[in-house]
Amino acid sequence: FLDPEHGSSNMQRLFFATLLSGFYLVVLAFARPFKRSEDLYFAGTANFFLMCCFASGVVIQLCESAAYGDDMCHTLVGFESARNASEFVVALTATMLALLLFVVLFKTISAARAPTIRLASSGRHPVLELPPECSFHGFISHAWGTGQDQTHTVVRQLQLLLPGVKIWLDVDNLDDVGRLEESVADSATFIIFLSVGYFRSFNCRRELYAGLASKRPFIVVHEADVAKGGASIAALKAECRESCVEVSPPAYPSYGGPEEALVRVFDKAKPIVWVRVHDFQVESLKE
């Protein structure tokens, strides 16, 4: 495809190398083949610098070509001679390397200082993969009257501690209250924030039945502070027995009654107590 003998002198190789680098950069931007965003940014930056190097080679070839001469070099690319063009390319390359080292150093220091959750086994951030059928890592279900402020804190803290996590939250993602069940099915996990009135809320029960039907893993966070809208586990179980009595709800026609909900929410999920003191709050979020 390329002239193996004269490709270098007539700039075919450099021209096509620049095109391929640009094409690969576009593919990286759209395909996002890396699991970790840091790897994607590093690959994109390195490929951009490579494309700049190829483009600089084109400039040097133009200025060194005997067919053009120094006057044409100045006319085409603005340099007085091939030497000036080479000096510019060397300076540009050194600047790009220094910039790349600065970015890597800055990202390393920022990552070390950021209050993020890391895997104990490797010390790295967990890879937040999503099933193909899901758009969110979790759907958080809560009673607006007694759990709205707390759930906002939970979600914002998770977004800080787990960069890239996608949690469905009503104030961020609710467009149509009639599609709550679809949103639950579109999430990989079902998160319940237990507070007074959760099971008495019709929409919360809709979300709960959709979560039961989806067979998604349950994560239950318990507000235990009565002054902040919380209640004891015993009181919340009694509320569930009293309220979750629908027969064949649309989202879960095979619903087996309050006992099924009690087992999934309180026995299998093991509620995590929500604590407001910062250091203990982080421990709650880690669980």
Secondary structure, DSSP 8 states (H G I E B T S, - for coil): ---TTTTTTTTHHHHHHHHHHHHHHHHHHHH---SSHHHHHHHHHHHHHHHHHHHHHHHHHHHH-TTTHHHHHHHHHS-SSHHHHHHHHHHHHHHHHHHHHHHHHHHHHHHHHS-----TTTSS-------TT-SBSEEEEE-HHHHHHHHHHHHHHHHHHSTT--EE-HHHH-S-GGGHHHHHHTBSSEEEEE-TTTTT-HHHHHHHHHHHHHT--EEEEE---GGGT---HHHHHHHHHHH---SS-TT-TT---HHHHHIIIIIIS--EE---SHHHHHHHHH-
